[in-house]
Amino acid sequence: MNGGWGQWDCRDTSKDQVSNRPTSLQTETAPAAAQLGAFRLGVLAFGDSITNGGGELQWGVALQSWAMWTARALGVPYNPYAADGATAADVIERQLPLFDRAVADRYSHYTLGCLYIGSNDVRLPGFEITRFEERHDQALGFLAERCDRLLTLTIPLDMGRPRNPTLIEQANLAIERSAAEHRALVLDLRRFGGRQVMMADHVHPTALGQVTIAELALYALEADGLPSRVQVSELISYETTPWGSVRGDVTYAYRHLKQSLRHAINDYRAR
């Protein structure tokens, strides 16, 4: 009010109101889209079947990738390129080029880059530790250019049958050297194993094994300054039963025996 007279606001407020006209008939210019690459795009993951995930349920929990559970707990998108049966050479020759072809913005940036590779490499005849380390280093370098943080994992020493912990440890040392070059976090899974977290083939984690790896990864990330939004346990729900436990133990024992017999026959034929 000014001298008893009302002071009117003569601004055009029509643009401050929501139009009742259909979107297709509105004439206002749409706001410019944010430039691609302006935001972090979540978790970018390369690797083999362990990172790819997929398989049978365990107590009703789906067998999903540890990297996917990590992304969900962090509250960010998940961008997977891992493939079943992949080796370090496959990461370099197939997965990295696939990323370059598939991603909308090659210069986009990610919150976390994950690399878990080597479980297939160490079981190949003629495994070359030098070539493995070179490829692992190259893959981490690729991620380092695109990610705020890097996370790589060592291989369980009890992985596979027949066991070869000496060779696996050589691969683990190569992984750690590669990680040190790129300041990547290392999740040490050397002692990872057990009936509930590993399948009878002693290579692939169970559904709850994948969850456990994700929880360990989240602990490491939180210690490095990247806290999760929720715990992985909040994203799953299951209940065990006595009968289900017995049935699971019998199934595991059968599959374990089957694997052991197969390896024994192969060893006998190889003599």
N, C-alpha and C positions, 0 to 999 in steps of 0.2 A: 504494500500500500504506500502511496506517495501523495500527501496532501488530501487524503480522503478519496482519492481516485484509485481504482484498481489498476495494477500494473500488469499488462498482458504479456505473455510470452508468445511472440509471433513466429517462433521457429516452426519449420515444417516437421511435424512429428510422425508423418505417415510411414517413414522408414523404420521407426522405432516399434511399430505395431506389426503383429503377425498378419500376413496377407491371408484373406479368405479365398483367394483365387487358387485354382489348381496350380501345382508347380509348373506344369507345362505351359501355363498362360502367364506366369509372372514374368515381368520384364526386368526386374532388378538383376544386376550383374552378380553372379555367384562369386563368393570369396575365392581368392587364389589358393590352390592346393599347396600344401607344404612341399618344399623341394625334397626329392628323394634323397635319402642319405642323411637327412637332418636329425633323425632319431635312431636310437639303438634298436636293433631288430631282434634282440633276444639271444638265444643259444644257437650256435652253429656247430654241428657235430659231424665228424668223419670217423670211419672205423669199419669193423666187421659185424658179424651177426650179434655179438654181445651188445653193441651199441644200436644195432638195427632193431633188436627186440622181436617179439612175436613168439607164440607158442602156447602151451596148454595152461589152463588156470591152476592156481594153487590156493585152496580154500576160497575159491571164488574170486581171487585177485588175478586180473589179467597180467600176462607176461609182457610188460612194456619196458622200453629201454630205460636204463638208469639215467641217461641224459634227458629223456623226456620228463621223468619224474623231477629231475633237478630243475628243468625249465619251469614246470608247473609250480613247484614250491617257491621259485624266485618270482613268479608272477609275470613271466615274459614269454614271448612266442618261441616256438621250437622249429628249427630248420635242419632236418636230418638228411644226410647224404650217404650214410653208412649202408653197406650191402653185405648179405650173407656170403661167407667164404672169402671175404676180401683179405688181401695181404697189403703190406706197405706199398708194394708196386702198384696195386690196384688203386690205392688212395691217390697216388701221384698221377697215374695214367688215365684213370676213369673218373674218380670222384671230384677231384679239383677241376678238371675241364667241364664236368657236368654242372658244377656250381656256376662257372663262368657263363655257360650257355643258358642256364635256367633262371638265374637271379635277374630281377628287373633292373637293378642298379648295381653294377659291378663295384662301385665305390661306397656302397652302404657299409655301415659299421655295426658291430655286434657287442653285446654285453659280455659274452663268454664264448670262447672257442674250445671245443672238446675234441681230443684225439685219443682213441684207445685202439691200438693195433699191435699185432705181434703173435697172437694166439695161434693163428694159422701158419705164420712164417716159421716159427720154431719147430713145427711138425713136418715141414717140407724136407725132402731129401736134398742135401747140398745147400742147406741154409747158410748164407754168408752174412756174418754179423756186421761187416763193414758196410755192405750195401744196404742192410736194414737200417743202420744208424743214419746213413746219408739220406735215405728216403724219409725217415722219421723226422730228421732235422728239417728237411725241405717242407714237409707238411706243416710243422709247427711255424716255420717262417711264413708260410702262406697265411696261416691263421693270425699270426702276430701283426700282419699288415691291416687286419680287418677287425680285430677284437680288442676290447679293453683288458681282458684277462684271458689266460690260457690255462687249461687243465688237461693233464695227461695221466695215464694210469700204468702201473706196473702189472706184470702177469703173475698169478698165483703159482707158487713153486710146485704145488701138487697138481697143476693142470695137466690133463691128458693122461692117456694110458697107452703104452708104458710110460712111466715117469721119466723125466729128464731134467731134474732140477738144476744141474750144472749149466746146461745150455740155456735154460730159461733165465738163470741169474745173469748170464752174459748179456742176454737181450735186455734185462731190466737195467743193468748198468749203462747200456747204450741209451735206453730211454731217459735215464736220469742225466746223462751227459748232454743229450739233446735238449732236455728241459732247461738245464742250467744255461745253455747258450741263449735261450729266448726268455729266460726268467719266468718259466711256466711253473705253476703249482703241480706237484706230483702227489697223486693219491696212491699210497703204497698198499698193494693188495697181495703182497708176497704170502702172508699167512691166511688169506681169505679162503674159506672152504667149510665143508660140513654138510651133513644130510639135508638140512632145511634150506640151504642157500645155493647148493650146487646140484645139478642133475647127475644122473648115474654115469654119464659120459665123462664127468669130471672136467668138462670144458665150459659148458654153458650154465650161467646162473639160473636158478628158478625164479618165479615171479617175485617171491619175497627176497631172493638174493639180489635181484635188480633194485628193489626198494632199499635194501641195506646199503648197496653201493652208492645209491643216490644220497642217502642220509650221511654217509661218510664224506661224500663230495661236498655236501652242504656245510658240514662242520669245518672242512678245510677252507671253503670260500668265506664263511663267516669270520674265521680267524684272520683272513686276508682283507677283511673290510667290506665284504658283500653279503649282508644278511638275507635270509630267506623271508618271504612274506608269511608262509605257513610251514608246518612240518609235513613231511610226506605221509606220516601216519594219519593226518587229518584228511588226506585225499583218498584213503582206502578204508574198507570196512570188511572184516571177516570174523568168523567164529569157528573154532576147532571143536571136534567131537571125538570121543573115544573110538567109535567105529571108523570114522574117517582117518584117524591116525593109524589104526591097524591096516586099513586098506592101502594107505599111502606107503607104509613101511614094506608091505608085501610087494607092491608094485616096484618100489625102489630096489628091493633085494633081487627081484626077477631081472630087472633091467641091468643091474650091476653084474649079476652072474652071466647074463648074455654077453655083455661087453667083455668080461674077463675071458670067457671061453673063446670069443672071436679073436682076441689078441693072442691067446695061447696057441690057437690053430695057426694063425699067421706066423708066429714065431717058429713053430715046428716046421712049417713048409719052407721057411726061409733058411733053414739049416742045410 
